[in-house]
Amino acid sequence: MMRTIDVNEAIDGSPLGGFQWMVVVLSALLLIVDGYDVFVAGTVLPTLIAEWGLSKPQAGALQAWALFGMMFGALIFGPLADRIGRKKGIAISFLLFTVSTLLTGFASSPEQFKIFRFFAGLGCGGLMPNAVALMNEYAPKRLRGTLVALMFSGYSVGGMVAAGLGIGLIPSYGWKPMFFIAAVPLLLLPVILWKLPESLGFLIRQGKQEEAKRIYAKIDPNTRLDAADRLVFSETKGASASVLELFRHQRTLRTVMLWVAFFCCLLLVYLLSSWLPKVLQEAGYAEKASLLSLFSLNFGGMVGAIAGGWLGDRFGLPKVVVGFFVAAAFSIALIGFSLPPALLFLMVFIAGATTIGTQILLYASVAQLYNLSVRSTGLGWASGVGRIGAIVGPTLGGVLLAQEFPLQQNFAIFAIPAAISAVAMLIFAVSNARRVEVTQLATA
C-alpha cells in the first residue's frame, strides 16, 4: 500500500538526530569562514590607511567594495539556488569567496584590493541566505530559532578568529598574511560536496524521489520506506519564486519593516566592524586593545545569537528583536563616553550581542515569514537590502570621522539606526500578531 509522507511534518515531529547535527556543524563551519572574511577587513584597515596613505572617506569606500559584492551575491545566489539547489549555490559561493580572499593578499594597490574584495563579497553574499534556508528546512520547528542561531554563531567565531590572528600577526608581519590564511578553508570544500545534503523540498519539487528518500532515511532511520511510498513537502505547491510574491498574502507591511530593520542592522554591523579599532586607536587605546574590541564585539555577537535564538523560541522572535535593538541603541551611545576599559569592553560586547546577534535573528524571522517556494528569494532580497545598509555603514563612518566630531557625538549618531530598527520591528511584531489572530479566528 502506497503511503504519502509529509517531510515537513515528519521533521517537526521527530527527535533531533545525528544527521541534523551534522548539517548544523557544517553550516557553522561555513559561516566561520564567511565571518572571518567579513571581519578581516576591519583588522587590516588601520594598517592599510598608514601603508597606502588613505583618507578616512577613501578607506570607507575601500571597505564598501566587498559589501557591494555581498549585495549582488545575495540578490543573484538566493533566487539561483531556488532553481539549481541550495547545495550547489553554497558550494559555488564558498569557492568564490575563499579563492578571492586568498588573492586579496597579493594586492599591491587599492584598486586591486577593491576588485578582489568585490568578488569575495559576491561569494559571501550568496552563502549566507542559502545556508540559513537549508538549516531552517532541516530543523524541527520547535528548535528552529535556536539551531539557526547556533549555526549562525559561527559567523561571530570567524570574526573572533580574525581579531585574534590580527593581534598576533599584523604587528609583526603586516596585513597580507591575514588574507593568505584563506587558503586553509579550501580543504573544507570536498567535505561540503560529500556530506552537505541537498534541500529535501528542492529534490521533491524536481521529482527526484529516490534521492529525497535516501536523505529522509538518514533523518528518521526508524521509518522504512517502500518503493511505492511518496515523499511530499507540505509547501511544495507554493507560488513561483518571484519578488512580487513577497508582498502578497498581507505581507507587504511586514516585508517592508523587515527590510528597514535589515538595512539599519547591517549598517551598524559593518560600521562598527570596519571603524571600531581605528576610532579606539585615535582615542588613545593601544593597537592590541583596539583589536581586542573587535574580538569583544564578535564574542558579544555569538552570545547574542545563541541567547536570542533560545529566547525567541520561548517568547517569539519579534519581541526579542525589539528588545535587542533598544539595548543596541543605548550601548552604542555609551561607547562614546570616556569609559574605563572594562566598562568600554562591556558596552562593545552588548553592542555586538544586539547588532551581530540580532542580524541572525532577523534572518530567522524572514525564514519563518515565507513559505518554502519563496524562502530563498525572501532571504536573498532581505539580505540584499541589508547589504545596501552594509555599504552605507563603512562609507558613512569614513565621512563622519573625517568631520572630527567629538567621540561622544559620533557614537550618538551611530546609535540612531538601532533606534529606527527597534521602531520598525515593533510595527512588524504588532502586524504579525494581528495576522496570527486573524488566521486563528478564520480556522476556528
Secondary structure as GFF3:
##gff-version 3
##sequence-region A 1 444
A	DSSP	beta_strand	4	6	.	.	.	ID=ss1
A	DSSP	alpha_helix	7	13	.	.	.	ID=ss2
A	DSSP	alpha_helix	18	52	.	.	.	ID=ss3
A	DSSP	alpha_helix	56	84	.	.	.	ID=ss4
A	DSSP	alpha_helix	86	104	.	.	.	ID=ss5
A	DSSP	alpha_helix	110	138	.	.	.	ID=ss6
A	DSSP	three_ten_helix	141	143	.	.	.	ID=ss7
A	DSSP	alpha_helix	144	173	.	.	.	ID=ss8
A	DSSP	alpha_helix	177	180	.	.	.	ID=ss9
A	DSSP	three_ten_helix	181	188	.	.	.	ID=ss10
A	DSSP	alpha_helix	189	195	.	.	.	ID=ss11
A	DSSP	alpha_helix	200	205	.	.	.	ID=ss12
A	DSSP	alpha_helix	209	219	.	.	.	ID=ss13
A	DSSP	beta_strand	230	232	.	.	.	ID=ss14
A	DSSP	three_ten_helix	243	247	.	.	.	ID=ss15
A	DSSP	alpha_helix	252	282	.	.	.	ID=ss16
A	DSSP	alpha_helix	287	315	.	.	.	ID=ss17
A	DSSP	alpha_helix	317	335	.	.	.	ID=ss18
A	DSSP	alpha_helix	341	369	.	.	.	ID=ss19
A	DSSP	alpha_helix	372	402	.	.	.	ID=ss20
A	DSSP	alpha_helix	407	414	.	.	.	ID=ss21
A	DSSP	alpha_helix	416	443	.	.	.	ID=ss22
###
